[in-house]
Amino acid sequence: FDGKTYDYDPEYTWNYELSMRSQWLEDRLTFNANIFYTDWKDQQVDVSPSGDERDKYTGNAGESELYGVELESNYWVAEGLEVFGNIGYVKTEYKKFTQKVGADIVDFKGKGFPGAPNLTATLGVNYRHASGIFASADMNYQDESNLDNENTRATDSRTLVNTKLGYEQDAWSVYLWGSNI
Protein backbone atom coordinates (compact mmCIF):
# COMPACT_ATOMS: atom_id res chain seq x y z
CA PHE A 1 0.00 0.00 0.00
CA ASP A 2 2.81 2.43 0.82
CA GLY A 3 4.69 1.89 -2.47
CA LYS A 4 7.99 1.15 -0.69
CA THR A 5 10.44 -1.56 -1.68
CA TYR A 6 11.41 -3.91 1.16
CA ASP A 7 14.55 -6.01 1.34
CA TYR A 8 14.66 -9.42 2.94
CA ASP A 9 17.39 -11.92 3.72
CA PRO A 10 17.90 -15.44 2.36
CA GLU A 11 16.43 -18.24 4.47
CA TYR A 12 18.33 -21.31 5.67
CA THR A 13 17.19 -24.67 6.98
CA TRP A 14 18.72 -27.68 8.61
CA ASN A 15 16.54 -30.68 7.74
CA TYR A 16 16.60 -34.00 9.55
CA GLU A 17 14.61 -36.98 8.35
CA LEU A 18 14.37 -40.62 9.28
CA SER A 19 12.48 -42.72 6.77
CA MET A 20 11.49 -46.30 6.13
CA ARG A 21 10.47 -47.76 2.76
CA SER A 22 9.16 -51.32 2.72
CA GLN A 23 7.33 -53.82 0.54
CA TRP A 24 5.66 -56.95 1.90
CA LEU A 25 3.43 -59.81 0.78
CA GLU A 26 5.31 -60.40 -2.48
CA ASP A 27 5.36 -56.63 -3.18
CA ARG A 28 1.56 -56.30 -2.96
CA LEU A 29 1.74 -54.17 0.23
CA THR A 30 3.88 -51.03 0.43
CA PHE A 31 4.37 -49.17 3.70
CA ASN A 32 6.43 -45.97 4.00
CA ALA A 33 7.08 -43.76 7.00
CA ASN A 34 8.94 -40.47 7.58
CA ILE A 35 9.76 -38.59 10.76
CA PHE A 36 11.17 -35.12 10.14
CA TYR A 37 12.43 -31.98 11.85
CA THR A 38 13.36 -28.65 10.23
CA ASP A 39 15.25 -25.86 12.00
CA TRP A 40 14.63 -22.65 10.05
CA LYS A 41 16.67 -19.42 10.20
CA ASP A 42 15.35 -16.20 8.63
CA GLN A 43 12.21 -17.90 7.26
CA GLN A 44 10.69 -15.76 4.50
CA VAL A 45 7.15 -14.83 5.55
CA ASP A 46 4.36 -12.44 4.60
CA VAL A 47 4.50 -9.32 6.77
CA SER A 48 1.56 -6.94 7.10
CA PRO A 49 2.66 -3.69 8.79
CA SER A 50 -0.80 -2.10 8.69
CA GLY A 51 -2.66 -5.21 9.85
CA ASP A 52 -4.62 -5.24 6.56
CA GLU A 53 -4.23 -8.69 4.98
CA ARG A 54 -3.99 -7.10 1.50
CA ASP A 55 -1.04 -4.92 2.61
CA LYS A 56 1.85 -7.40 2.55
CA TYR A 57 5.50 -7.68 1.77
CA THR A 58 8.08 -10.44 2.23
CA GLY A 59 10.11 -10.24 5.44
CA ASN A 60 12.03 -12.61 7.69
CA ALA A 61 11.09 -14.47 10.87
CA GLY A 62 14.25 -14.87 12.94
CA GLU A 63 13.87 -18.52 13.96
CA SER A 64 11.22 -21.16 13.46
CA GLU A 65 10.81 -24.91 13.39
CA LEU A 66 8.55 -27.65 12.18
CA TYR A 67 8.40 -31.35 12.88
CA GLY A 68 6.10 -34.21 12.13
CA VAL A 69 5.42 -37.66 10.79
CA GLU A 70 4.02 -39.07 7.53
CA LEU A 71 2.70 -42.60 6.96
CA GLU A 72 1.54 -43.99 3.64
CA SER A 73 0.51 -47.40 2.38
CA ASN A 74 -0.97 -49.05 -0.67
CA TYR A 75 -2.19 -52.60 -1.11
CA TRP A 76 -2.93 -54.50 -4.33
CA VAL A 77 -6.03 -56.44 -3.24
CA ALA A 78 -6.37 -58.25 -6.56
CA GLU A 79 -5.21 -57.84 -10.15
CA GLY A 80 -5.98 -54.20 -11.06
CA LEU A 81 -7.48 -53.28 -7.66
CA GLU A 82 -5.45 -51.05 -5.33
CA VAL A 83 -6.41 -49.38 -2.05
CA PHE A 84 -4.23 -46.65 -0.61
CA GLY A 85 -4.06 -44.26 2.29
CA ASN A 86 -1.81 -41.77 3.99
CA ILE A 87 -1.79 -39.60 7.07
CA GLY A 88 0.47 -36.73 8.01
CA TYR A 89 0.93 -34.64 11.12
CA VAL A 90 3.05 -31.47 11.29
CA LYS A 91 3.62 -28.97 14.10
CA THR A 92 4.93 -25.54 13.07
CA GLU A 93 6.13 -22.81 15.41
CA TYR A 94 7.81 -19.42 15.26
CA LYS A 95 10.60 -19.40 17.85
CA LYS A 96 11.75 -15.79 17.29
CA PHE A 97 9.61 -13.43 15.20
CA THR A 98 8.46 -9.88 15.98
CA GLN A 99 6.79 -7.48 13.60
CA LYS A 100 5.59 -3.90 13.73
CA VAL A 101 1.81 -3.76 13.21
CA GLY A 102 0.52 -0.21 13.24
CA ALA A 103 2.15 1.44 16.28
CA ASP A 104 2.66 -1.86 18.14
CA ILE A 105 5.42 -4.47 18.09
CA VAL A 106 3.77 -7.90 17.97
CA ASP A 107 5.61 -11.03 19.13
CA PHE A 108 4.61 -14.18 17.22
CA LYS A 109 6.72 -16.55 19.33
CA GLY A 110 4.83 -19.83 19.82
CA LYS A 111 2.43 -19.20 16.91
CA GLY A 112 1.97 -21.65 14.03
CA PHE A 113 2.62 -20.90 10.35
CA PRO A 114 -0.25 -19.71 8.17
CA GLY A 115 -1.48 -22.30 5.68
CA ALA A 116 -0.05 -25.29 7.57
CA PRO A 117 -2.76 -27.69 8.79
CA ASN A 118 -1.63 -30.01 11.57
CA LEU A 119 -3.36 -33.11 10.20
CA THR A 120 -3.93 -34.34 6.63
CA ALA A 121 -5.16 -37.75 5.48
CA THR A 122 -6.27 -39.53 2.31
CA LEU A 123 -8.04 -42.83 1.66
CA GLY A 124 -8.73 -44.13 -1.82
CA VAL A 125 -9.15 -46.93 -4.32
CA ASN A 126 -8.01 -47.44 -7.94
CA TYR A 127 -9.27 -50.06 -10.37
CA ARG A 128 -7.80 -50.82 -13.81
CA HIS A 129 -9.16 -53.57 -16.03
CA ALA A 130 -7.05 -55.14 -18.79
CA SER A 131 -9.62 -53.89 -21.33
CA GLY A 132 -8.64 -50.25 -20.56
CA ILE A 133 -11.52 -49.33 -18.28
CA PHE A 134 -10.45 -47.59 -15.10
CA ALA A 135 -12.06 -46.00 -12.06
CA SER A 136 -10.69 -44.25 -8.99
CA ALA A 137 -12.07 -42.50 -5.94
CA ASP A 138 -10.44 -40.83 -3.01
CA MET A 139 -11.44 -38.94 0.10
CA ASN A 140 -9.00 -36.49 1.63
CA TYR A 141 -9.13 -34.56 4.87
CA GLN A 142 -7.33 -31.38 5.87
CA ASP A 143 -7.41 -29.98 9.39
CA GLU A 144 -8.08 -26.29 9.97
CA SER A 145 -5.13 -23.98 9.27
CA ASN A 146 -4.22 -20.45 10.30
CA LEU A 147 -4.65 -17.60 7.85
CA ASP A 148 -2.35 -15.10 9.56
CA ASN A 149 0.84 -14.91 11.63
CA GLU A 150 -1.14 -13.99 14.76
CA ASN A 151 -3.27 -17.16 14.48
CA THR A 152 -6.43 -15.10 14.97
CA ARG A 153 -8.17 -16.36 11.81
CA ALA A 154 -8.31 -19.91 10.49
CA THR A 155 -9.87 -21.96 7.73
CA ASP A 156 -12.33 -24.67 8.66
CA SER A 157 -11.27 -28.27 8.36
CA ARG A 158 -12.54 -29.92 5.19
CA THR A 159 -13.08 -33.29 3.57
CA LEU A 160 -13.16 -33.68 -0.22
CA VAL A 161 -14.29 -36.65 -2.30
CA ASN A 162 -12.97 -37.02 -5.86
CA THR A 163 -13.70 -39.61 -8.57
CA LYS A 164 -12.43 -40.45 -12.03
CA LEU A 165 -13.90 -42.92 -14.55
CA GLY A 166 -12.56 -43.64 -17.98
CA TYR A 167 -11.11 -45.73 -20.73
CA GLU A 168 -7.49 -45.69 -21.88
CA GLN A 169 -5.32 -47.19 -24.58
CA ASP A 170 -1.60 -46.79 -25.32
CA ALA A 171 -1.93 -43.55 -27.32
CA TRP A 172 -5.17 -42.03 -26.00
CA SER A 173 -7.63 -41.92 -23.13
CA VAL A 174 -11.02 -40.49 -22.31
CA TYR A 175 -12.33 -39.90 -18.83
CA LEU A 176 -14.87 -38.15 -16.68
CA TRP A 177 -13.90 -36.81 -13.30
CA GLY A 178 -15.53 -35.06 -10.39
CA SER A 179 -13.66 -33.01 -7.81
CA ASN A 180 -15.09 -32.04 -4.45
CA ILE A 181 -18.28 -34.01 -5.06
N, C-alpha and C positions, 0 to 999 in steps of 0.2 A: 504493500500500500504506500510506503514512504518513498519508493523509487530508488532506494539505496542498494548498493552492491555489498554483499557480505562475504567475507572469506571464511573458510573452514579448513581444518586440518585433515590429513589422511587418517584413516582408522586402522587399527591393528588388532588381530585376534591371535590367541593361543587356543588351539582346538585339540581336545583330547577325546578319543573315541575307542570304545571296546566293542567289537562286533563278533557275531557268530553267524555263519552261513552253513546250513545243513540240508541234506536230502535223505529221506528215509523211505522205507517200503518200496524198494526197487525204483527210486526216484519219482514216485507218485506223490509224495508229501514233501513240501519244502517248508522249512521254518527258519526265519532270520530274525536276529535281534541286535539292537544297537543301544548302548548307553553312552551318552555324550555330555561334555562340559565345554563351554566356551568362555574364556576370560577376554573381555573386550575393552580396549583402551581407545578413547576418543571416538566412540561410536557416532556415526553421522545420523542425525535425527532432525525431524521437523521442529522448528522453533517458531513460536507465535508470540512476538513481543507485546502485541495489543490485546491478546486473549481472544481475538476473532479468528476462528478456524480457517478462514480464507486468507488471512494475513500471515504467510509462512515464508521462512527461508531455511536453508540447511545450516545447522550448527553442529557442535560436538557435545556429547555427554562425556564427562571425564572418565568414568569407569562404570562398567556394567557386566552382567554375566547371564548366562542361560545354561540350563541343564535339563536332561530328560532321558526318556527311553522310548524306543520304537520297537514294535513287534509286528511281524507280518508272516502270513502263511498261505499256501495254496495247496489244494489237494485234488488230484485227478481221480474222481469217483469212478468213472468208467471211460471208455473210449469217447473222446470229444466232450466230456462233461467235467468242468472244473468249478470248484467253489474256492473262494478266496476271502481273506479278511486281513485287516490291519488295525492297530491301535497305537496312538502316540500320545505322550504326555510331555509337556515342556513347561518349565518355570522360568520366567524372565524377570530380571530385577536391575534397576539402576542402583549402583553403589555410590556414585558421586556424580550429581548432576543438578546444577542450579541454573535458573533462567530468570531474567527480568521480565515480568509481566505487568504492564502498566507502570506504576510507581513502586511495585513490590518485587522483592527477590523471592522466588518460589523454589523450595528444595524438593526435588523429586526422588530423593533417596528412598528406597524400599518400594517404589512404584514399578508396575509391570510395563512392558513395551506395548504401544498401540498396535493393533492388528495381529496380536499373537495369542490365539486361543490356547488354553491349557490342555484341552483334550480334543483329539480328533479320532474318528474311527470310520471304517468302511467294511461292509459285508456285501458279497456279490456272488454271481454265478455266470459262467459262460458255457455255451453249448455250440459245438460245430459238428455238423454232419458231413460225411464224406461227399455227399451230393453237392455241397456248397452252401447249404442253408445254415444260417447262424442266428443265435439269439443271445443277448446278455442283459443283465439287470444288476444294478447295484444300489445300495442305500448308504449314504455317508452322513456322518454327524460331525458338527463343529460346535464346540462350546462357545459361550459368549466371549467377546474380546473387547478390550478397551479401545476407545476412539481417540483418546488424547493422552498426553504425558501425565496429566494430573489424575488419571483414572476416575474422572467424574462422570464420563459418559461411556456407554458400552453398547455393543450390538447384542441382540438376543441370540441365544443358541439356536441352531437350525438343523433340520434333517432333510436331505434331498433324496429323491428316488429318480433314477435314470434308467432308461431301457433303450435297446437297439436291436432291431430285427432286420435280416437281410439275406442276400444271396451273393456269393462271390465266386469268381473264377480266377485263373491266373492273371489275366490282363484287365479285368474289369470287376466292378461290384456295384450293387444297388442296395440301399438300405433306408430304413425309416427309423428315426430315433426320437425320443422324448426326453427332455431334460427338466428336472424339477417338477415331475408329474405328481 
